[in-house]
Amino acid sequence: MQKPAQTIYMDHAATTAVDPRVVDAVLPYFSYKYGNASSIYGLGREAAKAIDEARRTVADILGCEPGEVIFTSCGSESDNLALRGVGWARRNLGKGNHIITSSIEHHAVSHTCEQLEKHFGFEITYVPVDKHGLLDPDDVGRAIKDNTILISIMYANNAVGTIEPIAEIGKIAKEKGIPFHTDAVQAGGTLNLDVDELNVDLLSLSAHKVYGPKGIGVLYVRKGVSLLPTQTGGAHERNRRAGTENVPSIVGLATALKIAHEELETNNQRIAALRDRLIKGVLENIDEVELTGHPTNRLPNSASFVFKYIEGESMLLNLDLAGICASSGSACTSASMEPSHVLLAMGIPPEVAHGSLRLTLGRENTEEDVDYVLEILPGIVQKLRAMSPLYKAAAS
Ligand code: PLP
């Protein structure tokens, strides 16, 4: 098969192209609608109105009050603010210093927890997951202690797409009166975000995962939950997050989220069918490969695998040469080449975890894209294995 003229983008969990409708909505706020929302004259009031409308749009999707929506600079900041903001506030109130999280969180949560433990005297419990990356809500319940002040469990995992039982965990947290945060960054454009149905008190979102701009996020905070601002300054965002509002990006986030939720059913169905075609094709045409994450309870766009006797990085480079953008799904830095902590937490041996590949589909992908990947991938795997001493040793 010929290399396609255009790149085939299958890394939508990393980021997405901004929807042209979102671009149209934000452009005026870069040019003639440039006011500062805190200014009292017309230009400023116009900016403030745009932010109010965006906040209302987001609130409608979350099923909450607009006042419970805080705009932040990204999903990472939302996670940081949730953990530090609630952690510090509740510890100051004498409620305790214990936070429960999972072993498969994004680093925006896990590294924040590590810092809170190492430098701020918090105690962290990491609840394990099963081989599919799924958490047992009862394990969360069992981890609760008298001094537990916050529970933070992600909605859907970025590396393997497994969807966690958020509503059940939230119910347990609610019964114990403990605030419950979920990192919904990967779930934002595909799953139900109703905060009451999910039983969550705090929820993080990021626009660039849902065909919106980079550098803008949301933290939902239920009314009554104590939160100490971590960024201080002006009285923006009701004194919970200082900084002149990023009006174009806020408009872009709300527009992108609205489109995603209006078109959710149609897109999910179409993309899940492509995902299933991709998974089936990979498992049928390549040996010594395993699907990672839950076989069915996974994000509609997420296909992830581990290939034995292969370095994920080499696979990515070869796919890139063939015009395919993919990811190893791990947070491995080229310096340390650490395998993904998510795969290790699922019990996958480090040498196998090294051969991980994540293909995350999106709106612009077609059946032809999937078939092209299925045509190219077996040859790459075969070529890399032929060079692998481990493969040769296993085969002999
Ligand atoms: N949480 C999860 C689950 C993510 O996948 C990401 C980004 O990959 C983030 C948080 C961070 O979001 P942002 O890139 O907006 O900082």
Residues whose N, C-alpha, C, O or C-beta is under 5 A from the ligand:
A	BS01	PLP	A13 C74 G75 S76 H106 A108 A156 N158 D183 V185 Q186 S206
